[in-house]
C-alpha cells in the first residue's frame, strides 16, 4: 500500500496537464491542517517543477488552500473545542504547543502572521487562536495574507532554480542528459 506522500505525488503527476492542476495541488495545503506531517512544501516544489510557467497560479492556489484549511480547522476547534485541540497537540508535540501558545498569548495574531510568511506550519497557532475565541474567517485571512507571500516566493524559486543550476558547469555532470545546456 503506497504511503500518503506517494499517493499525493501520483495525483500531482497525473493532473499536471489538466487546467485545474493548480487547484488540485493547492488542495494539499488544506489537507495539511487535517493530516499533520503532510509534505506541503515538497508537494509545492514538486508541483512547480513540471510546470514552471505556472508558478504564480500554483503559489496562489497553495495560499488559498492553506487559508481554507485554517478556516476549517479553526471552525472545528471553535465548535468542538478541547478534543480537536488535544488531537493537534498530540500530533505536533506538547512542548511545541506550549511555546507557540505562549507566543500567541503574548503577541496574538502577530504570531500567526509571522508563521504564515514562513514555510513553517501554522496549525498550532490556528488552534490556539480558535480556542481563544478568534473568528475562523479572521484566522483564515491572516493565514492567507502571509501565505500569499510565502508560497508564491517558494514557487518562484522552485521554477527558477533548475535553470540556474544548469548554467553552473560543474553541476552538469550530475544532471540528466536532457538537462544539460
C-alpha positions as CSV (number, residue, x, y, z in Angstrom):
1,X,0.0,0.0,0.0
2,X,1.5,3.3,-1.0
3,X,2.1,6.0,1.6
4,X,0.3,9.3,1.7
5,X,3.3,11.0,0.2
6,X,3.4,8.6,-2.7
7,X,-0.3,8.9,-3.4
8,X,0.0,12.7,-3.4
9,X,2.9,12.6,-5.8
10,X,1.0,10.3,-8.1
11,X,-2.0,12.6,-8.0
12,X,0.2,15.6,-8.9
13,X,1.9,13.7,-11.8
14,X,-1.5,12.5,-13.3
15,X,-3.0,16.0,-13.2
16,X,-0.1,18.1,-14.4
17,X,-1.6,18.7,-17.8
18,X,-5.1,19.5,-16.6
19,X,-6.3,23.1,-16.4
20,X,-7.3,22.5,-12.7
21,X,-3.8,21.5,-11.9
22,X,-3.1,24.5,-9.6
23,X,-6.3,23.9,-7.7
24,X,-5.6,20.2,-7.3
25,X,-2.2,20.7,-5.8
26,X,-3.4,23.7,-3.8
27,X,-5.8,21.4,-2.0
28,X,-2.8,19.7,-0.5
29,X,-2.2,22.8,1.6
30,X,-5.7,22.5,3.0
31,X,-5.2,18.8,3.8
32,X,-2.0,19.7,5.8
33,X,-4.2,21.0,8.6
34,X,-6.0,17.7,8.8
35,X,-3.1,15.4,8.4
36,X,-0.1,16.5,10.4
37,X,3.1,16.0,8.6
38,X,1.7,16.2,5.1
39,X,4.6,17.2,2.8
40,X,3.1,20.5,1.8
41,X,6.3,22.3,0.9
42,X,7.7,19.3,-1.0
43,X,4.5,19.0,-3.0
44,X,4.6,22.7,-3.8
45,X,8.1,22.4,-5.2
46,X,7.2,19.2,-7.0
47,X,4.1,20.8,-8.5
48,X,6.0,23.7,-9.9
49,X,8.9,21.7,-11.5
50,X,6.8,20.1,-14.3
51,X,5.0,23.4,-14.9
52,X,7.5,26.3,-14.1
53,X,5.5,28.8,-16.1
54,X,2.5,28.3,-13.8
55,X,4.5,29.2,-10.6
56,X,2.2,32.2,-9.8
57,X,-1.0,30.2,-10.1
58,X,0.3,27.3,-8.2
59,X,1.7,29.5,-5.4
60,X,-1.6,31.4,-5.1
61,X,-3.6,28.1,-5.2
62,X,-1.5,26.8,-2.3
63,X,-2.0,30.0,-0.3
64,X,-5.8,29.8,-0.8
65,X,-5.8,26.1,0.1
66,X,-3.8,26.8,3.2
67,X,-6.2,29.6,4.2
68,X,-9.2,27.3,3.6
69,X,-7.6,24.6,5.8
70,X,-7.0,27.1,8.5
71,X,-10.7,28.2,8.4
72,X,-11.9,24.6,8.6
73,X,-9.5,23.8,11.5
74,X,-10.4,27.0,13.4
75,X,-14.1,26.3,12.9
76,X,-13.7,22.7,14.2
77,X,-11.8,23.9,17.2
78,X,-14.4,26.6,17.9
79,X,-17.2,24.1,17.6
80,X,-15.7,21.0,19.3
81,X,-13.0,22.6,21.4
82,X,-10.6,20.6,23.5
83,X,-10.8,17.2,21.7
84,X,-9.7,18.7,18.5
85,X,-7.0,20.8,20.3
86,X,-5.8,17.6,22.1
87,X,-5.6,15.8,18.8
88,X,-3.4,18.6,17.3
89,X,-1.3,18.8,20.4
90,X,-0.7,15.1,20.4
91,X,0.4,15.2,16.7
92,X,2.8,18.1,17.0
93,X,4.1,17.6,20.5
94,X,3.2,19.2,23.8
95,X,6.5,21.2,24.0
96,X,5.9,22.9,20.7
97,X,2.3,23.6,21.6
98,X,3.4,25.3,24.8
99,X,5.9,27.5,23.1
100,X,3.5,28.6,20.4
101,X,0.7,29.1,22.9
102,X,3.0,31.4,24.9
103,X,3.8,33.4,21.8
104,X,0.1,33.6,20.9
105,X,-0.8,34.7,24.4
106,X,1.9,37.5,24.2
107,X,1.5,38.6,20.6
108,X,-1.8,37.2,19.3
109,X,-2.3,37.4,15.6
110,X,1.2,38.6,15.0
111,X,2.4,35.1,15.9
112,X,0.1,33.6,13.3
113,X,1.2,36.2,10.7
114,X,4.9,35.6,11.4
115,X,4.4,31.8,11.0
116,X,2.3,32.3,7.8
117,X,5.1,34.2,6.0
118,X,7.5,31.3,6.6
119,X,7.3,27.7,5.3
120,X,6.5,26.6,8.9
121,X,3.2,25.0,9.7
122,X,0.5,27.3,11.3
123,X,-1.7,24.5,12.6
124,X,-0.9,25.1,16.3
125,X,-1.2,28.8,16.2
126,X,-4.5,28.5,14.4
127,X,-5.9,26.1,17.0
128,X,-4.7,28.2,19.9
129,X,-6.3,31.4,18.4
130,X,-9.5,29.4,17.8
131,X,-9.5,28.3,21.4
132,X,-9.3,32.0,22.5
133,X,-12.5,32.7,20.5
134,X,-10.9,34.3,17.4
135,X,-13.2,34.2,14.4
136,X,-12.2,31.4,11.9
137,X,-12.6,33.8,9.0
138,X,-10.2,36.3,10.6
139,X,-7.7,33.5,11.2
140,X,-8.0,32.4,7.6
141,X,-7.5,36.0,6.4
142,X,-4.3,36.3,8.3
143,X,-3.0,32.9,7.1
144,X,-3.9,33.9,3.5
145,X,-2.1,37.2,3.8
146,X,1.1,35.5,5.0
147,X,0.9,32.6,2.6
148,X,0.4,34.9,-0.4
149,X,4.0,36.0,0.4
150,X,5.4,32.6,1.3
151,X,4.1,30.2,-1.2
152,X,4.5,32.3,-4.4
153,X,8.0,33.1,-3.3
154,X,8.8,29.4,-2.8
155,X,7.1,28.6,-6.2
156,X,9.2,31.3,-7.9
157,X,12.4,29.8,-6.5
158,X,11.4,26.3,-7.5
159,X,10.6,27.5,-11.0
160,X,13.9,29.3,-11.5
161,X,16.4,27.1,-9.7
162,X,16.8,24.3,-12.2
163,X,17.7,26.8,-15.0
164,X,20.3,28.4,-12.7
165,X,21.8,25.1,-11.8
166,X,22.1,24.1,-15.4
167,X,24.2,27.3,-16.0
168,X,26.7,26.1,-13.4
169,X,29.0,23.9,-15.4
170,X,30.4,21.7,-12.6
171,X,26.9,20.5,-11.9
172,X,26.1,19.5,-15.4
173,X,27.7,16.1,-15.0
174,X,25.2,15.3,-12.2
175,X,22.2,16.4,-14.2
176,X,20.3,14.0,-16.5
177,X,21.5,14.2,-20.1
178,X,18.4,16.1,-21.3
179,X,19.0,18.7,-18.6
180,X,22.5,19.7,-19.9
181,X,22.7,23.1,-21.7
